[in-house]
Amino acid sequence: MNGGEDKTADVLRAVVTAHTNLAETRAVGYCATRSWRETHMRMSHVIELLQRDGCVSVSALMRALHITYSQAHHLMRVAVATGRGVRLVLGNTAILCRDRAAAEELVRRLREVIHRLATESGMRYVTSTKILRMVLRDRDAYELMSRLIPLKRNMRRFPPAVCMFIGDILRTLYGEPVLRTSRRTVYLISEPLDFNIADDKGTVSIYTAATPRVDVGDTGGMPVVAFHIPRALLQALDEYARRLNATRSDVIRMAIQQMLERIRATVMMWTTDKKK
């Protein structure tokens, strides 16, 4: 009797377990199908935006599709992986473009607008914050920038990501900054540098002639380091050397020594903290 009851109970448990597993399987399949359908529908909207605008940023995708930051990044990854777009990064801002030509056109327009603002101001040096203040007052510049980064007319302070976006464009225009501190990064306004676009597996990168190059060699048993410096930066370097009544090589040597001292201090601090 007890044996029959135990056997019946085992059968009932097996039936309940099988029914539960079937329900879970159906639920998972429904969620997966629903997620795929949502992604497919959203991707069709992304393609429409790319056909209309050429390029769209993550923040613009969030506003247009009413989705989260993670969902917008997921759509961007899917678009790049399926060959429906390329990814361009300016600062920390990710931008999805229809193709390499659209990305190149966007970079060209951004450079033209920012260079126009910088030269019209009559300033010799410029920062990201100064450019952003001018963008808020310029209708065409504001219309272009607000499509890519979060901007409002009444902004008084700008988020770091927005400043980095402008700073990256300034770097493609004028090369590396002549001054970089914890509070600001200063660029010397000069003739715009030529730029090139490189596409590596769907990720677009910008290269300019201002990218400093260092060659390390050996001459007669003595190590030699040769610096290839952009013309605009070289002019600023010579001007600074004259102020110090020093040579260009002296200034470069002092800069290297200061950099090595900062690296040494950082390593020592890190080593001490690690021992603690």
C-alpha positions as CSV (number, residue, x, y, z in Angstrom):
1,M,0.0,0.0,0.0
2,N,2.7,2.4,1.0
3,G,4.7,1.3,-2.1
4,G,1.7,2.1,-4.3
5,E,1.3,5.5,-2.7
6,D,5.0,6.3,-3.1
7,K,4.8,5.3,-6.8
8,T,1.8,7.5,-7.4
9,A,3.5,10.5,-5.7
10,D,6.5,10.0,-7.9
11,V,4.4,10.1,-11.0
12,L,2.6,13.2,-9.9
13,R,5.9,15.0,-9.2
14,A,7.2,14.0,-12.6
15,V,4.1,15.4,-14.3
16,V,4.3,18.6,-12.3
17,T,8.0,19.0,-13.1
18,A,7.5,18.4,-16.8
19,H,4.7,20.9,-17.0
20,T,6.8,23.5,-15.2
21,N,9.7,23.0,-17.5
22,L,7.5,23.3,-20.5
23,A,6.0,26.6,-19.2
24,E,9.5,27.9,-18.6
25,T,10.6,26.9,-22.0
26,R,7.7,28.6,-23.6
27,A,8.3,31.8,-21.5
28,V,11.9,31.9,-22.5
29,G,11.1,31.4,-26.2
30,Y,8.4,34.1,-26.0
31,C,10.9,36.6,-24.4
32,A,13.6,35.8,-27.0
33,T,11.1,36.1,-29.9
34,R,9.8,39.3,-28.4
35,S,13.3,40.7,-27.9
36,W,14.3,39.8,-31.5
37,R,11.1,41.4,-32.9
38,E,11.7,44.6,-30.9
39,T,15.3,44.8,-32.1
40,H,14.2,44.2,-35.7
41,M,11.6,47.0,-35.5
42,R,14.0,49.4,-33.8
43,M,16.7,48.6,-36.4
44,S,14.4,49.5,-39.2
45,H,14.0,52.9,-37.5
46,V,17.8,53.2,-37.2
47,I,18.2,52.5,-40.9
48,E,15.6,55.3,-41.7
49,L,17.5,57.7,-39.5
50,L,20.8,56.8,-41.2
51,Q,19.3,57.2,-44.6
52,R,17.9,60.6,-43.7
53,D,20.7,62.1,-41.6
54,G,23.8,60.1,-42.5
55,C,25.0,59.8,-38.9
56,V,23.3,59.6,-35.6
57,S,24.7,59.5,-32.1
58,V,23.8,57.3,-29.2
59,S,22.0,60.1,-27.4
60,A,20.1,60.9,-30.6
61,L,19.0,57.2,-30.8
62,M,17.8,57.3,-27.2
63,R,15.7,60.4,-27.9
64,A,14.3,59.2,-31.2
65,L,13.4,55.7,-30.2
66,H,12.7,56.3,-26.5
67,I,15.2,53.6,-25.4
68,T,17.9,53.3,-22.8
69,Y,21.6,53.9,-23.2
70,S,22.3,50.2,-23.2
71,Q,19.7,49.5,-25.8
72,A,21.0,52.3,-28.0
73,H,24.6,50.8,-27.8
74,H,23.2,47.4,-28.5
75,L,21.5,48.6,-31.7
76,M,24.8,50.3,-32.7
77,R,26.7,47.0,-32.2
78,V,24.1,45.1,-34.2
79,A,24.2,47.7,-37.1
80,V,28.0,47.5,-37.3
81,A,28.1,43.7,-37.0
82,T,25.6,43.3,-39.8
83,G,27.3,45.8,-42.1
84,R,24.5,48.4,-41.9
85,G,26.7,51.1,-40.5
86,V,30.1,52.1,-39.2
87,R,31.0,53.4,-35.7
88,L,32.8,56.8,-35.2
89,V,34.0,57.9,-31.8
90,L,34.7,61.6,-31.0
91,G,35.9,61.9,-27.4
92,N,33.6,59.6,-25.5
93,T,30.6,60.1,-27.9
94,A,29.8,57.1,-30.1
95,I,28.2,57.9,-33.5
96,L,26.7,55.5,-36.0
97,C,27.1,56.5,-39.6
98,R,25.6,55.0,-42.8
99,D,29.0,54.3,-44.2
100,R,32.6,55.6,-44.3
101,A,31.7,58.4,-46.7
102,A,29.0,59.6,-44.3
103,A,31.4,59.6,-41.4
104,E,34.0,61.5,-43.4
105,E,31.4,64.1,-44.4
106,L,30.3,64.6,-40.8
107,V,33.9,65.1,-39.6
108,R,34.5,67.6,-42.4
109,R,31.4,69.6,-41.5
110,L,32.2,69.6,-37.8
111,R,35.7,70.8,-38.6
112,E,34.5,73.5,-40.9
113,V,32.0,74.9,-38.3
114,I,34.4,74.8,-35.4
115,H,37.2,76.4,-37.4
116,R,34.8,79.2,-38.6
117,L,33.8,79.9,-35.0
118,A,37.4,79.9,-33.8
119,T,38.7,82.3,-36.5
120,E,35.7,84.6,-36.4
121,S,36.3,85.2,-32.7
122,G,39.7,86.7,-33.4
123,M,41.4,84.6,-30.7
124,R,44.7,83.0,-31.0
125,Y,44.1,80.3,-28.5
126,V,40.9,78.4,-27.9
127,T,39.4,75.8,-25.5
128,S,36.4,73.5,-25.8
129,T,34.4,75.6,-23.4
130,K,34.9,78.8,-25.5
131,I,33.8,76.9,-28.6
132,L,30.7,75.6,-26.9
133,R,29.7,79.0,-25.8
134,M,30.0,80.3,-29.3
135,V,28.0,77.2,-30.6
136,L,25.1,78.2,-28.3
137,R,25.0,81.6,-30.0
138,D,25.4,80.4,-33.6
139,R,22.2,79.0,-35.2
140,D,23.9,76.7,-37.8
141,A,26.5,75.4,-35.3
142,Y,23.9,74.7,-32.7
143,E,21.6,72.9,-35.1
144,L,24.5,70.6,-36.1
145,M,26.0,70.0,-32.7
146,S,22.7,69.5,-30.9
147,R,21.9,66.5,-33.1
148,L,25.0,64.7,-31.8
149,I,25.5,65.9,-28.2
150,P,23.1,67.1,-25.5
151,L,23.0,70.9,-25.7
152,K,20.6,73.5,-24.4
153,R,20.5,77.2,-25.1
154,N,20.6,78.1,-21.5
155,M,23.6,75.9,-20.6
156,R,26.2,77.5,-18.3
157,R,28.3,74.5,-17.6
158,F,29.1,71.7,-20.0
159,P,29.4,68.0,-19.2
160,P,32.9,66.5,-19.5
161,A,31.7,64.2,-22.4
162,V,30.5,67.3,-24.4
163,C,33.9,69.0,-23.8
164,M,35.8,65.9,-24.9
165,F,33.7,65.8,-28.1
166,I,34.7,69.3,-29.0
167,G,38.3,68.7,-27.9
168,D,38.7,65.8,-30.2
169,I,37.5,67.9,-33.1
170,L,40.0,70.6,-32.1
171,R,42.7,68.1,-32.1
172,T,42.0,67.0,-35.6
173,L,42.0,70.7,-36.6
174,Y,45.1,72.0,-34.8
175,G,47.0,69.0,-33.5
176,E,47.9,68.3,-29.9
177,P,47.1,71.0,-27.3
178,V,49.8,73.5,-26.4
179,L,48.6,73.5,-22.8
180,R,46.9,70.7,-20.8
181,T,46.0,71.0,-17.1
182,S,43.5,69.5,-14.8
183,R,41.1,72.4,-15.5
184,R,41.5,73.2,-19.2
185,T,43.1,72.1,-22.4
186,V,44.3,74.9,-24.8
187,Y,44.7,74.7,-28.5
188,L,46.6,77.1,-30.8
189,I,44.5,78.2,-33.7
190,S,46.2,77.7,-37.0
191,E,45.5,76.5,-40.5
192,P,43.4,73.3,-40.4
193,L,45.4,70.1,-40.7
194,D,44.6,67.5,-43.3
195,F,42.9,64.4,-42.0
196,N,42.3,60.9,-43.1
197,I,39.7,58.3,-42.3
198,A,40.6,54.7,-41.6
199,D,38.0,51.9,-41.3
200,D,38.9,48.9,-39.2
201,K,36.1,46.2,-39.0
202,G,33.4,48.8,-38.8
203,T,35.1,51.3,-36.5
204,V,36.2,54.5,-38.2
205,S,39.3,56.4,-36.9
206,I,40.6,59.9,-37.7
207,Y,44.3,60.4,-38.4
208,T,45.9,63.8,-39.0
209,A,49.4,65.0,-39.9
210,A,49.6,66.4,-36.4
211,T,50.0,63.1,-34.7
212,P,53.5,63.4,-33.1
213,R,55.9,60.7,-34.1
214,V,59.0,59.7,-32.1
215,D,61.8,57.7,-33.7
216,V,64.4,56.0,-31.5
217,G,67.7,55.0,-33.0
218,D,71.3,54.4,-32.2
219,T,74.3,56.4,-33.4
220,G,77.8,55.3,-32.5
221,G,76.6,53.5,-29.4
222,M,74.6,56.5,-28.1
223,P,70.7,56.4,-28.2
224,V,69.1,59.1,-30.3
225,V,65.5,60.3,-30.1
226,A,64.1,62.3,-33.0
227,F,60.8,64.2,-32.6
228,H,58.5,65.0,-35.5
229,I,56.5,67.9,-34.4
230,P,53.6,69.6,-36.3
231,R,54.4,73.1,-37.6
232,A,51.8,75.0,-35.4
233,L,53.1,73.3,-32.3
234,L,56.7,73.9,-33.3
235,Q,56.0,77.7,-33.6
236,A,54.4,77.7,-30.1
237,L,57.4,75.8,-28.8
238,D,59.9,78.2,-30.3
239,E,58.0,81.2,-28.9
240,Y,58.0,79.6,-25.4
241,A,61.8,78.9,-25.8
242,R,62.4,82.6,-26.5
243,R,60.5,83.6,-23.4
244,L,62.8,81.3,-21.4
245,N,65.9,82.5,-23.2
246,A,66.5,78.8,-24.1
247,T,66.8,76.7,-27.1
248,R,64.2,74.4,-28.6
249,S,66.1,71.3,-27.5
250,D,66.4,72.7,-23.9
251,V,62.6,73.1,-23.7
252,I,62.0,69.5,-25.1
253,R,64.5,68.1,-22.7
254,M,62.9,69.9,-19.7
255,A,59.5,68.6,-20.8
256,I,60.8,65.1,-21.0
257,Q,62.4,65.4,-17.6
258,Q,59.2,66.7,-16.0
259,M,57.1,63.9,-17.6
260,L,59.5,61.3,-16.3
261,E,59.4,62.8,-12.8
262,R,55.6,62.7,-12.9
263,I,55.7,59.0,-14.0
264,R,58.2,58.2,-11.3
265,A,56.2,59.9,-8.6
266,T,53.0,58.1,-9.8
267,V,54.8,54.7,-9.8
268,M,56.2,55.3,-6.3
269,M,52.8,56.3,-5.0
270,W,51.1,53.3,-6.6
271,T,53.8,51.0,-5.2
272,T,53.4,52.4,-1.7
273,D,49.6,52.1,-1.8
274,K,50.0,48.5,-2.9
275,K,52.3,47.6,-0.1
276,K,49.8,49.0,2.4
